[in-house]
Every structure is written in C-alpha cells, then in structure tokens.
Amino acid sequence: MIKEKVLIVEDELGIRNFIATILNANDYDAITASSGADAMSMVTSHCPDVLLLDLGLPDMDGMEIVRAVRSWSNVPIVVISARNHERDKVEALDAGADDYITKPFGSAELLARIRAAIRHTRTQLPNSMIANSGQFRTGDMVIDYDKHCVFVKGENVKLTQGEYRIVSLLGKYAGKVLTYDFIIKELWGPKAKSDNQILRVNMANIRRKIEENPADPKYIFTEMGVGYRMAEGE
C-alpha cells in the first residue's frame, strides 16, 4: 500500500522529530523541511498529500507559503503555530489553509485534523463517486483513494507512487481530457518542465499493469497531441 505523504515544515528539531515519529507510527510517510525555501522546493518535488506548516520559519513567514502553494495546488494545508490570536487564525484560513492547530497539541488531535483535512479535500472533487465512497470504479478496475492502491479484477496491480498519482488524478476527472501540461503541473508543480516523455514512459508502464491489451486500452485513453482521458465511472 502506498502511504500518504505528509510534509512537515518546522524549524524546531524536537517538534519536527516528534511529529514525524507520530506520523510514521500511524502509516504516514513523513518528510521534513526546516525552512520556507526548503518547503517550497519539496512541495513541488515530492508532491505531498498533506502539508503541516509552522508559520514562524527562519527565512520567511509561513503565510507566504500558504498563499504561494494555494495559488496552484489544492493540497490540504494544516497550520501548526504558537500564534494563538484570532486574527492569525483568520488570516491563515482566509489565505487558504484548511485548518489551524495551536501549540502545544496532542497526537490524537493532530491525526484527527489530518484525516479531516484529507476528507474535506475529497468532498471538493468533481467526481461524486470518489467524494462519497473514497473509490472510483470503471469496468474491472477500482482506484481506492483511502488505501492508495489500484485493483483490477480484485488484484492489486502494485503501481509505483508516481504511477499511482497519475492514475488517481485521471480518476478524479474521469471522462474529461487532461492535457499533458495540466497533469505535469498538477503532479510536479508549476515550475516543472513540460516534458511529455517522462509522462509517456509512466503511462506505458501503467498500461502494462492495468490493461489486458495495452495497445487497445479500455481504461485510460490517449488523445493524440493533447493528453489522456480516464474511462467514465460506472
């Protein structure tokens, strides 16, 4: 099972390690950054599923990161800060944060807020099937957004993390053509090079795993010169 990746942006080593330990023990894949610059780089290079963000960073205010990330991504952002004034919370939420936790906090609360942020993001998806069930089904294929797995005829096809992200994105917009540029920027950030070759290599591997006949696909279709389209759900 592919674990959900959580980027922890926190300059205090003790807190950073504490949060990472909690997440790793609860089947999340914790990655960390200690500065705003590192955080921005890792958001685009690692494509986290959730961003845990301290506002008091050594090189920039965390609010700048909230605004910058939200300008191109819907990744859930949970602010974790010692700032407990109402105006700070309102500003963060208005800027695009999904939640705000005040230090100190307990592990149970942290995990609950992460789960809630992920659920909230799912309900905003254009695909009602995923929003309601956490799964997308078409033919014999099921994308399980909770388990981060893809099943064909009940068998886990064991996609890599990169392959899963492509399939899960197409499933969210099933029936619609997603351009190469849209897919690349959604998965690798706004500064990613528009290099279709990497995407095509991944797609070739995906089709070998999910299609009975990769040359005549029934799940993911190529719109020549434009992009890819997932078959509509059932």
C-alpha positions in Angstrom: 0.0 0.0 0.0 1.3 3.5 -0.9 1.3 5.6 2.2 0.0 9.2 2.2 3.0 11.6 2.2 3.0 14.4 4.8 5.4 17.3 4.6 6.3 18.7 8.0 7.6 22.3 7.8 9.0 23.1 11.2 12.3 24.8 12.2 12.4 23.4 15.8 14.1 20.0 15.6 12.4 18.5 18.6 8.9 19.3 17.4 9.8 18.2 13.9 11.0 14.8 15.1 8.0 14.4 17.4 5.5 15.0 14.6 7.5 12.7 12.2 7.5 9.9 14.8 3.8 10.1 15.3 3.1 10.1 11.6 5.4 7.2 10.8 3.9 5.2 13.6 0.4 5.7 12.1 1.2 4.6 8.5 2.0 8.0 7.0 5.2 8.8 5.1 6.7 11.8 6.9 9.1 14.1 5.1 10.5 17.3 6.7 11.7 20.8 5.9 13.2 23.3 8.3 12.9 26.4 6.2 10.5 28.1 3.9 12.8 27.7 0.9 13.2 24.0 1.5 9.4 23.7 2.0 8.6 25.3 -1.4 11.2 23.1 -3.1 9.8 19.9 -1.5 6.2 20.8 -2.2 7.0 20.8 -6.0 9.5 17.9 -6.0 7.8 15.5 -3.5 4.1 16.3 -4.2 2.9 15.7 -0.6 -0.7 14.6 0.2 -0.8 16.9 3.2 1.3 20.0 4.3 1.8 20.6 8.1 3.1 24.2 8.3 4.6 26.2 11.1 4.3 29.9 10.5 7.4 31.1 12.3 10.1 30.0 9.9 13.6 31.4 10.0 13.7 32.7 6.4 10.0 33.7 5.7 6.6 33.9 7.2 4.6 30.7 6.7 1.7 32.7 5.5 3.7 33.4 2.3 3.9 29.6 1.7 0.2 29.2 2.2 -0.6 31.8 -0.4 2.0 30.5 -2.9 1.0 26.9 -2.6 -2.7 27.6 -2.8 -2.2 29.6 -6.0 -1.6 26.4 -7.9 -2.4 23.4 -5.6 -5.3 22.1 -3.6 -3.1 20.0 -1.3 -4.5 20.1 2.3 -2.6 22.7 4.5 -2.8 22.3 8.2 -1.1 25.2 10.1 0.6 24.4 13.4 1.6 27.5 15.2 2.3 29.0 18.6 0.4 32.1 17.4 -2.9 31.9 19.2 -4.6 35.2 18.4 -7.8 35.0 16.5 -6.6 37.3 13.8 -3.7 35.0 13.0 -6.1 32.0 12.6 -8.5 34.0 10.4 -5.6 35.3 8.2 -4.3 31.7 7.7 -7.7 30.3 6.9 -8.5 33.2 4.6 -5.2 32.7 2.8 -6.2 29.1 2.0 -5.2 26.9 5.0 -7.6 24.1 5.7 -7.1 24.0 9.5 -5.2 25.7 12.3 -3.7 23.9 15.3 -2.3 25.9 18.2 0.9 24.6 20.0 1.0 22.6 22.2 -1.1 19.9 20.8 -1.7 16.2 21.3 -1.0 13.4 18.9 -4.7 12.3 18.7 -5.8 15.8 17.8 -3.1 16.1 15.1 -4.0 12.8 13.5 -7.7 13.7 13.6 -7.1 17.1 11.9 -5.0 15.5 9.2 -7.8 13.0 8.5 -10.4 15.8 8.4 -8.3 17.9 6.0 -8.0 14.9 3.6 -11.7 14.2 3.8 -12.6 17.9 3.2 -10.4 17.9 0.1 -12.0 14.8 -1.2 -15.5 16.3 -0.9 -14.5 19.1 -3.2 -13.6 16.7 -6.0 -15.6 17.0 -9.2 -16.1 13.2 -9.1 -19.0 12.4 -6.7 -18.2 8.7 -6.6 -14.9 9.4 -5.0 -16.3 12.0 -2.7 -18.9 9.6 -1.4 -17.1 6.3 -1.3 -13.4 7.0 -1.5 -13.2 4.8 -4.5 -13.5 5.1 -8.3 -14.8 2.2 -10.3 -14.8 1.6 -14.1 -15.1 -1.9 -15.6 -12.9 -4.3 -13.5 -10.7 -1.5 -12.2 -11.0 0.2 -8.8 -8.9 3.1 -7.6 -9.0 3.1 -3.8 -8.1 6.6 -2.6 -8.0 5.6 1.0 -5.6 2.7 0.5 -3.7 4.4 -2.3 -4.0 1.3 -4.4 -5.4 0.3 -7.8 -7.1 -3.1 -8.2 -8.0 -4.9 -11.4 -10.3 -7.9 -11.1 -9.7 -7.7 -7.3 -5.9 -7.9 -7.6 -3.6 -5.1 -6.5 -1.6 -4.1 -9.6 1.2 -2.6 -7.5 1.8 0.7 -9.1 4.7 2.8 -8.1 4.0 6.0 -6.3 4.4 8.1 -9.4 2.2 5.8 -11.5 -0.5 5.8 -8.8 -0.5 9.6 -8.7 -1.1 9.7 -12.5 -3.9 7.2 -12.4 -5.6 8.7 -9.3 -5.5 12.2 -10.9 -7.2 10.9 -14.1 -9.8 9.1 -12.0 -10.7 12.3 -10.3 -11.6 13.8 -13.7 -12.9 10.7 -15.3 -14.4 11.3 -18.7 -12.5 14.5 -19.2 -9.4 15.0 -21.2 -6.4 16.2 -19.1 -3.7 17.9 -21.1 -0.1 16.8 -20.7 0.8 20.2 -19.2 -2.1 20.0 -16.7 -1.0 16.6 -15.5 2.7 17.5 -15.2 2.0 20.8 -13.3 -0.6 19.1 -11.0 1.8 16.3 -10.1 5.2 18.0 -10.2 4.4 21.7 -9.6 4.2 24.9 -11.7 7.9 25.0 -12.4 8.1 21.5 -13.8 9.3 21.2 -17.3 6.7 20.3 -19.9 8.5 17.1 -20.8 5.9 14.7 -22.1 8.5 11.9 -22.4 8.5 11.1 -18.7 4.7 11.1 -18.6 4.6 8.7 -21.6 7.1 6.3 -20.1 5.0 6.2 -16.9 1.8 5.7 -18.9 3.4 2.8 -20.9 4.2 1.1 -17.5 0.8 1.8 -16.2 -0.9 0.2 -19.2 1.2 -2.9 -18.9 -0.1 -3.3 -15.4 -3.8 -2.4 -15.8 -4.8 -3.2 -19.4 -5.3 -6.7 -20.8 -4.1 -5.3 -24.2 -2.0 -2.1 -23.7 -2.3 -1.4 -27.5 -6.1 -1.3 -27.2 -6.8 0.2 -23.8 -10.2 0.3 -22.1 -9.4 2.3 -19.0 -7.0 5.2 -20.0 -7.2 6.6 -23.5 -4.7 8.8 -25.3 -6.0 11.9 -27.0 -3.2 12.3 -29.6 -1.2 15.5 -29.1 -3.4 16.6 -26.2 -3.3 14.3 -23.2 -5.1 11.4 -21.5 -8.7 10.5 -20.5 -9.9 8.0 -18.0 -13.0 6.0 -18.9 -16.1 7.2 -17.1 -17.1 5.5 -13.9 -20.0 3.0 -13.5 
